[in-house]
């Protein structure tokens, strides 16, 4: 597509130069650095602060599984909500600022504009998840002296497919809904609907809805089949990016 390389370079520079370089990386790095330590010492903190209230009630000793599930739960909740809010204006902000008009009056493709956003921001999220997972894995090995890799990495990569799906969804919503708050609200509503849909077993087994729970199950080391939820999530993400490009073709700038 005409102009893809230039648009991709612009997106990379915007990530580096604007607040987006701090929000998601800051959240993920914070959870990666503190998660294993909190998992290791939470029990001791509870006993120190509330030993009398606990009485004879005993809590299980922490293990590397607590660090793994904590990382995945933080990705599935706080990080995902931050992603939805951050990307609620991924297209509409450029229309409001006039950047899109300046760029797209040149002989370049609007499809390239959307494709560049899809590629760069999906890669950006992938890099953040890989770095955060690597930090979690390393710190877990230090504090628990045990950190098998397959459970953590399979869980994180399954969630990454879910995260890319929501980047695609927010790109489409940002094309269709001009106010960033409106797009973010619609994205949060979509997450709620997907979470409810996952309660129906066929959807949880075969559709992206299963990725609301599968990453945590994988982190626990449970034998879960994530193939179809991951595949359908990536296919749906591609379809949503295509719809965003088609809708953007019809938008007035």
C-alpha positions as CSV (number, residue, x, y, z in Angstrom):
1,X,0.0,0.0,0.0
2,X,1.2,3.5,-0.8
3,X,2.7,5.4,2.1
4,X,2.8,2.4,4.5
5,X,6.5,2.9,5.4
6,X,6.1,6.6,6.0
7,X,3.0,6.1,8.2
8,X,4.7,3.3,10.2
9,X,7.6,5.6,10.9
10,X,5.3,8.4,12.0
11,X,3.5,6.0,14.4
12,X,6.8,4.9,15.9
13,X,7.9,8.5,16.4
14,X,4.6,9.4,18.0
15,X,4.9,6.5,20.5
16,X,8.4,7.7,21.4
17,X,7.5,11.4,21.6
18,X,4.1,11.3,23.3
19,X,2.6,10.1,26.6
20,X,1.8,6.7,25.1
21,X,5.5,5.7,25.7
22,X,4.9,6.0,29.4
23,X,1.4,4.8,30.2
24,X,1.3,1.1,29.1
25,X,5.0,0.4,29.6
26,X,4.9,2.0,33.0
27,X,1.9,0.0,34.1
28,X,3.3,-3.3,32.8
29,X,6.8,-2.7,34.2
30,X,5.3,-1.8,37.6
31,X,3.3,-5.1,37.7
32,X,6.3,-7.1,36.4
33,X,8.7,-5.7,39.1
34,X,6.3,-5.9,42.0
35,X,4.2,-8.9,41.2
36,X,6.6,-11.7,42.2
37,X,7.8,-9.8,45.3
38,X,4.2,-9.2,46.5
39,X,3.3,-12.9,45.8
40,X,6.3,-14.0,47.9
41,X,5.7,-11.7,50.9
42,X,2.0,-11.1,51.0
43,X,1.4,-14.0,53.4
44,X,4.0,-12.7,55.8
45,X,2.5,-9.2,55.6
46,X,-0.9,-10.6,56.4
47,X,0.4,-12.6,59.4
48,X,2.2,-9.5,60.7
49,X,-0.8,-7.2,60.4
50,X,-3.7,-9.5,61.1
51,X,-2.4,-12.6,62.9
52,X,-5.0,-12.3,65.8
53,X,-7.9,-12.0,63.3
54,X,-6.8,-15.1,61.5
55,X,-6.7,-17.2,64.6
56,X,-6.1,-20.8,63.7
57,X,-7.0,-20.2,60.0
58,X,-4.0,-21.0,57.9
59,X,-3.2,-19.8,54.3
60,X,-1.3,-21.9,51.8
61,X,2.4,-21.1,51.3
62,X,3.0,-18.9,48.3
63,X,4.6,-20.4,45.2
64,X,5.7,-19.3,41.7
65,X,2.1,-20.0,40.5
66,X,1.0,-17.0,42.6
67,X,3.4,-14.7,40.7
68,X,2.3,-16.1,37.4
69,X,-1.4,-15.8,38.0
70,X,-0.9,-12.3,39.4
71,X,0.9,-11.2,36.2
72,X,-1.8,-12.6,34.0
73,X,-4.6,-11.1,36.1
74,X,-3.0,-7.7,35.9
75,X,-2.7,-8.0,32.1
76,X,-6.3,-9.1,31.9
77,X,-7.7,-6.4,34.1
78,X,-5.7,-3.2,34.7
79,X,-3.5,-3.4,31.6
80,X,-6.4,-4.2,29.3
81,X,-8.6,-1.3,30.7
82,X,-5.6,1.0,30.2
83,X,-5.2,-0.2,26.7
84,X,-8.9,0.5,25.9
85,X,-8.6,4.0,27.3
86,X,-5.3,4.8,25.6
87,X,-6.4,3.6,22.2
88,X,-9.9,5.2,22.3
89,X,-8.4,8.1,20.4
90,X,-6.0,6.3,18.1
91,X,-7.6,7.7,15.0
92,X,-10.0,10.4,16.2
93,X,-7.2,12.4,17.9
94,X,-5.4,12.8,14.5
95,X,-8.7,13.9,12.9
96,X,-9.2,16.5,15.6
97,X,-5.7,17.8,15.4
98,X,-5.7,18.0,11.7
99,X,-2.8,15.6,11.3
100,X,-4.9,13.2,9.2
101,X,-5.9,15.9,6.8
102,X,-2.3,17.1,6.3
103,X,-1.1,13.5,5.6
104,X,-4.0,12.2,3.6
105,X,-4.2,15.1,1.2
106,X,-1.0,13.7,-0.3
107,X,-1.2,10.8,-2.8
108,X,-1.2,8.1,-0.2
109,X,-3.7,5.4,0.8
110,X,-6.0,5.6,3.8
111,X,-5.7,1.9,4.1
112,X,-2.0,2.4,4.7
113,X,-2.8,4.8,7.5
114,X,-4.9,2.1,9.3
115,X,-2.5,-0.7,8.4
116,X,0.5,1.2,9.8
117,X,-1.4,1.8,13.1
118,X,-2.4,-1.9,13.2
119,X,1.2,-3.1,12.6
120,X,3.1,-0.7,14.8
121,X,0.8,-0.8,17.8
122,X,0.4,-4.5,17.8
123,X,4.1,-4.9,17.6
124,X,4.5,-2.3,20.4
125,X,2.1,-4.3,22.6
126,X,4.0,-7.5,21.8
127,X,7.3,-6.0,22.8
128,X,5.8,-4.8,26.1
129,X,4.3,-8.1,26.9
130,X,7.5,-10.0,26.1
131,X,9.6,-7.7,28.2
132,X,7.2,-7.7,31.1
133,X,6.8,-11.5,31.0
134,X,10.6,-11.9,30.9
135,X,11.0,-9.6,34.0
136,X,8.3,-11.6,35.8
137,X,9.9,-14.9,35.0
138,X,13.3,-13.7,36.1
139,X,12.1,-12.2,39.4
140,X,10.0,-15.3,40.1
141,X,13.1,-17.5,39.7
142,X,15.0,-15.3,42.2
143,X,12.3,-15.0,44.9
144,X,10.9,-18.6,44.6
145,X,14.0,-20.4,43.3
146,X,11.6,-22.1,40.9
147,X,10.1,-20.7,37.7
148,X,9.2,-23.2,34.9
149,X,8.7,-21.2,31.7
150,X,6.0,-22.9,29.6
151,X,3.1,-22.1,31.8
152,X,3.9,-18.4,32.1
153,X,4.8,-17.9,28.4
154,X,1.9,-19.8,27.0
155,X,-0.4,-17.7,29.2
156,X,1.2,-14.4,28.3
157,X,1.1,-15.1,24.6
158,X,-2.5,-16.2,24.7
159,X,-3.4,-12.9,26.4
160,X,-1.3,-11.1,23.7
161,X,-3.8,-12.3,21.1
162,X,-6.6,-10.9,23.2
163,X,-4.8,-7.6,23.5
164,X,-4.2,-7.3,19.8
165,X,-7.9,-8.0,19.3
166,X,-8.8,-5.0,21.5
167,X,-6.3,-2.8,19.6
168,X,-8.2,-3.7,16.4
169,X,-11.5,-3.1,18.1
170,X,-10.4,0.3,19.5
171,X,-9.1,1.3,16.1
172,X,-12.5,0.6,14.5
173,X,-14.4,2.3,17.3
174,X,-12.1,5.4,17.1
175,X,-13.0,5.6,13.4
176,X,-16.7,5.3,14.1
177,X,-16.9,7.3,17.3
178,X,-15.2,10.7,17.4
179,X,-15.2,11.4,21.2
180,X,-12.4,9.3,22.8
181,X,-14.5,8.8,25.9
182,X,-17.3,7.4,23.8
183,X,-15.0,5.0,22.0
184,X,-13.4,3.9,25.3
185,X,-16.8,3.4,26.8
186,X,-17.9,1.2,23.9
187,X,-14.7,-0.8,24.3
188,X,-15.3,-1.4,28.0
189,X,-18.9,-2.4,27.1
190,X,-17.5,-4.9,24.5
191,X,-15.2,-6.4,27.1
192,X,-18.1,-6.8,29.5
193,X,-20.2,-8.6,26.8
194,X,-17.3,-10.9,25.9
195,X,-16.8,-11.8,29.5
196,X,-20.4,-12.7,29.8
197,X,-20.3,-14.7,26.5
198,X,-17.4,-16.7,27.9
199,X,-19.7,-18.3,30.4
200,X,-21.4,-20.2,27.5
201,X,-19.1,-23.2,27.1
202,X,-19.1,-23.4,23.2
203,X,-18.1,-19.7,22.9
204,X,-15.5,-20.2,25.6
205,X,-14.0,-23.2,23.7
206,X,-14.1,-21.9,20.1
207,X,-14.2,-18.1,20.2
208,X,-12.0,-15.2,21.5
209,X,-14.4,-15.1,24.5
210,X,-12.4,-18.0,26.0
211,X,-9.3,-15.7,26.3
212,X,-11.0,-14.0,29.3
213,X,-10.2,-17.1,31.4
214,X,-7.8,-19.3,29.4
215,X,-4.6,-17.3,30.2
216,X,-5.1,-17.7,33.9
217,X,-5.8,-21.4,33.5
218,X,-2.5,-21.8,31.5
219,X,-0.6,-19.9,34.2
220,X,-1.9,-22.4,36.7
221,X,-0.5,-25.2,34.6
222,X,-3.9,-26.6,33.7
223,X,-4.3,-28.5,30.5
224,X,-6.3,-26.0,28.4
225,X,-6.7,-25.9,24.6
226,X,-6.1,-22.3,23.6
227,X,-5.6,-23.0,19.8
228,X,-9.1,-22.0,18.6
229,X,-9.6,-19.0,20.9
230,X,-6.2,-17.6,19.9
231,X,-6.7,-18.3,16.1
232,X,-10.2,-16.8,16.1
233,X,-9.0,-13.8,18.1
234,X,-6.3,-13.0,15.5
235,X,-8.7,-13.6,12.6
236,X,-11.3,-11.3,14.1
237,X,-8.6,-8.7,14.8
238,X,-7.6,-8.8,11.1
239,X,-11.3,-8.4,10.1
240,X,-11.7,-5.5,12.5
241,X,-8.7,-3.7,11.1
242,X,-10.1,-4.3,7.6
243,X,-13.5,-2.8,8.7
244,X,-11.7,0.1,10.2
245,X,-9.8,0.8,6.9
246,X,-13.1,0.5,5.0
247,X,-14.9,2.8,7.4
248,X,-12.1,5.3,7.3
249,X,-12.3,5.5,3.5
250,X,-15.8,6.9,3.9
251,X,-15.1,9.3,6.7
252,X,-14.9,13.0,6.0
253,X,-11.7,14.5,7.5
